[in-house]
C-alpha cells in the first residue's frame, strides 16, 4: 500500500504539487478566518491577591510572591 502511494507520488509529481499547494492555500484561509480569541495570549500572567493583613507583615508576602507586589491602603 505504501509502495503504491510512493510510486504514484513519484510518477505524478504535478498532481502532488497541486494538492500540496491547495492544502497550503486552505490552511492560509483557515488561519485568516480564525477568531482573535483563538490566538494564544503571550502577555504576562497577572494574579490579584487580596488579603486582610496589615502593612507590618508585607515583607513576608514580598519574599513569598515573585514579581511585583503593589499595595493599596484602606
Secondary structure per residue as TSV (DSSP state, phi and psi in degrees):
chain	resnum	aa	ss	phi	psi
A	1	X	-	360.0	-46.4
A	2	X	H	-68.8	-37.1
A	3	X	H	-63.2	-40.7
A	4	X	H	-66.8	-35.9
A	5	X	H	-67.6	-41.4
A	6	X	H	-67.6	-41.7
A	7	X	H	-62.0	-41.7
A	8	X	H	-63.1	-43.8
A	9	X	H	-65.3	-37.9
A	10	X	H	-73.7	-33.3
A	11	X	H	-82.8	-23.8
A	12	X	-	-124.2	64.9
A	13	X	H	-64.1	-35.5
A	14	X	H	-62.4	-42.3
A	15	X	H	-64.9	-41.5
A	16	X	H	-65.2	-41.8
A	17	X	H	-64.6	-41.7
A	18	X	H	-64.5	-42.2
A	19	X	H	-64.6	-41.2
A	20	X	H	-63.8	-42.8
A	21	X	H	-64.8	-38.1
A	22	X	H	-64.1	-39.5
A	23	X	H	-65.7	-40.3
A	24	X	H	-65.2	-42.9
A	25	X	H	-62.9	-43.6
A	26	X	H	-63.3	-40.5
A	27	X	H	-64.9	-39.0
A	28	X	H	-65.4	-40.8
A	29	X	H	-66.6	-41.5
A	30	X	H	-64.1	-39.2
A	31	X	H	-66.4	-38.4
A	32	X	H	-67.2	-34.9
A	33	X	T	-84.4	-3.3
A	34	X	S	-68.3	129.8
A	35	X	-	-67.9	156.8
A	36	X	G	-63.3	-30.8
A	37	X	G	-65.0	-18.4
A	38	X	G	-82.8	-15.1
A	39	X	S	-72.9	145.4
A	40	X	-	-71.3	145.8
A	41	X	-	-85.7	115.2
A	42	X	-	-97.0	3.7
A	43	X	S	-73.7	160.7
A	44	X	-	-65.3	147.1
A	45	X	-	-82.8	135.1
A	46	X	-	-117.8	138.8
A	47	X	-	-127.4	131.6
A	48	X	-	-101.1	122.8
A	49	X	-	-111.3	118.2
A	50	X	-	-109.6	117.2
A	51	X	-	-130.7	143.2
A	52	X	-	-91.4	59.4
A	53	X	-	-114.2	160.2
A	54	X	-	-82.9	168.2
A	55	X	G	-74.2	-10.6
A	56	X	G	-68.9	-24.8
A	57	X	G	-100.6	12.8
A	58	X	H	-66.4	-31.9
A	59	X	H	-62.8	-31.0
A	60	X	H	-64.2	-42.9
A	61	X	H	-71.2	-34.7
A	62	X	H	-64.1	-34.1
A	63	X	H	-75.4	-30.6
A	64	X	H	-88.2	-27.9
A	65	X	S	-102.7	125.0
A	66	X	-	-77.3	155.7
A	67	X	S	90.3	-160.3
A	68	X	-	-84.0	137.6
A	69	X	-	-122.6	114.9
A	70	X	-	-104.7	141.1
A	71	X	-	-116.2	142.6
A	72	X	-	-127.6	124.3
A	73	X	-	-82.7	155.8
A	74	X	-	-166.3	360.0
